[in-house]
Amino acid sequence: QVVLVSGHLDSWDVGQGAMDDGGGAFISWEALSLIKDLGLRPKRTLRLVLWTAEEQGGIGAEQYYQLHKENISNFDIVMESDEGTFRPSGLGFTGNAEARDIVKEIMTLLQPINVTHVYDNADGTDIDYWMRDGVPGASLRDDLSKYFWFHHSQGDTMTVQDPNQMNLCAAVWTVVSYVIADMEEMLPR
């Protein structure tokens, strides 16, 4: 069984893609790195996917889906961060009411950093195939007030990234992915 965390690496032609979506790729990598460094071993596999060609029509996501859809019942949740890595506020979630209640309970663990909200509907080009087929999905929600200052522009460089805000995003990704991967049962569908 698999808990998938992800971001994509394709930058727009005029920028470096540090925020869109290098930040999402980085926090996904960091989540798994933190879990390993803490010596935690969840019941399910945590899988990192660094998508390619999202801007060119989601080619990487479609290929991955085609290669793995026969095992779709083993995918517990698919998570994608693609809205920058500014100060997080919670998760967008797509899934049934019972799964939503479980995710809301998990998010209470993040009260110390004030990131507890569960919004309707996960967003993510790379995880849409899975969610359409009933796999629960989650997307990081954060402060978008500056996102379009840099989105698809020459300004999308590493100087946009705030290490403290990225650490908070990585903390959200780490807690949610680990707890879901270590639960007794998969999220209900």
Secondary structure, DSSP 8 states (H G I E B T S, - for coil): -EEEEEEE----TTS--IIIIIIHHHHHHHHHHHHHHTT---SSEEEEEEE--TTTTSHHHHHHHHHHGGGGGGEEEEEE--S--SSEEEEEEES-HHHHHHHHHHHGGGGGGT--EEEES---TTTHHHHHTT--EEEEEE--TTHHHHTTSTT-SGGG--HHHHHHHHHHHHHHHHHHHHSSS----
